[in-house]
Amino acid sequence: MSHDDGEKKGLQYSSTDDARTEVGNVVRHQYRKLSAAEQETMTRIKDLGAALISEAETRRTNRPEVAREASLAITKAEEAVMRAVKGLTKCPPRTFLPRGR
């Protein structure tokens, strides 16, 4: 696949770019366009996850038992971000429950 093909298929789009909805994907074949507020929320979730991962990376040491715990924390943080974004992007805004329920 050439670089141009990748751009045509949306592989070069930002995760908040509505153009990402124009192509299929092997995991999720359809995307819905996100509102500006949803795009901001997705960016905030990813930024929080990146901060947590960065902090966990500073805890890695030469001691295997400590390094393993840090690696597990990083993996779980990556998964949490993925699931939070997936939930945000799957549900239309009108289906979100108010906080505290």
C-alpha positions as CSV (number, residue, x, y, z in Angstrom):
1,M,0.0,0.0,0.0
2,S,1.4,3.4,-1.0
3,H,1.4,6.4,1.3
4,D,-1.4,7.9,-0.9
5,D,-3.5,4.8,-0.5
6,G,-3.2,5.2,3.3
7,E,-4.4,8.7,3.2
8,K,-7.3,7.7,1.0
9,K,-8.3,5.1,3.5
10,G,-8.1,7.5,6.4
11,L,-5.0,6.1,8.1
12,Q,-3.4,9.5,8.4
13,Y,-6.4,11.2,10.1
14,S,-6.4,12.5,13.7
15,S,-8.7,10.5,16.0
16,T,-10.9,13.6,16.4
17,D,-11.0,14.3,12.6
18,D,-14.5,13.7,11.2
19,A,-12.9,12.5,7.9
20,R,-12.1,9.2,9.8
21,T,-15.8,8.4,9.3
22,E,-15.4,8.2,5.5
23,V,-13.7,4.7,5.4
24,G,-14.2,1.3,6.9
25,N,-12.1,-0.4,9.5
26,V,-11.5,-4.1,10.2
27,V,-12.6,-3.6,13.8
28,R,-15.4,-1.1,13.5
29,H,-16.8,-0.7,10.0
30,Q,-18.8,2.5,10.7
31,Y,-18.0,5.5,12.7
32,R,-20.4,8.3,13.6
33,K,-19.3,11.9,13.6
34,L,-18.5,13.3,17.0
35,S,-19.7,16.6,18.3
36,A,-17.2,19.2,19.3
37,A,-17.9,18.4,23.0
38,E,-17.3,14.7,22.3
39,Q,-14.1,15.4,20.5
40,E,-12.9,17.5,23.5
41,T,-13.9,14.7,25.9
42,M,-12.0,12.1,23.8
43,T,-8.9,14.3,23.8
44,R,-9.2,14.8,27.6
45,I,-9.5,11.0,28.2
46,K,-6.5,10.4,26.1
47,D,-4.5,13.1,27.8
48,L,-5.3,11.7,31.2
49,G,-4.4,8.2,30.1
50,A,-1.1,9.5,28.7
51,A,-0.3,11.2,32.0
52,L,-1.0,8.0,33.9
53,I,1.1,6.0,31.5
54,S,4.0,8.5,31.7
55,E,3.9,8.4,35.5
56,A,3.9,4.5,35.5
57,E,6.9,4.5,33.1
58,T,8.9,6.5,35.7
59,R,8.3,3.6,38.2
60,R,10.0,1.0,36.1
61,T,13.2,-0.3,37.7
62,N,15.8,-3.0,37.3
63,R,13.9,-5.1,39.9
64,P,11.7,-7.5,37.9
65,E,8.8,-7.6,40.4
66,V,8.6,-3.8,40.4
67,A,9.0,-3.5,36.6
68,R,6.2,-6.1,36.1
69,E,3.8,-4.1,38.2
70,A,4.6,-0.9,36.3
71,S,4.1,-2.8,33.0
72,L,0.8,-4.1,34.1
73,A,-0.3,-0.7,35.2
74,I,0.6,0.7,31.7
75,T,-1.3,-2.1,29.9
76,K,-4.4,-1.5,32.1
77,A,-4.2,2.2,31.6
78,E,-4.0,1.7,27.8
79,E,-7.0,-0.6,28.0
80,A,-9.0,1.9,30.1
81,V,-8.4,4.6,27.6
82,M,-9.4,2.4,24.7
83,R,-12.6,1.3,26.4
84,A,-13.5,4.8,27.5
85,V,-13.0,6.1,24.0
86,K,-14.9,3.2,22.5
87,G,-17.8,3.8,24.8
88,L,-17.8,7.5,23.9
89,T,-17.7,6.9,20.2
90,K,-20.3,4.1,20.0
91,C,-23.1,5.8,21.9
92,P,-25.0,8.8,20.4
93,P,-25.0,11.7,22.9
94,R,-28.6,11.4,23.8
95,T,-28.1,7.9,25.3
96,F,-25.5,9.0,28.0
97,L,-26.7,8.8,31.6
98,P,-26.2,11.9,33.8
99,R,-23.3,11.6,36.2
100,G,-24.0,10.1,39.6
101,R,-26.4,7.4,38.4
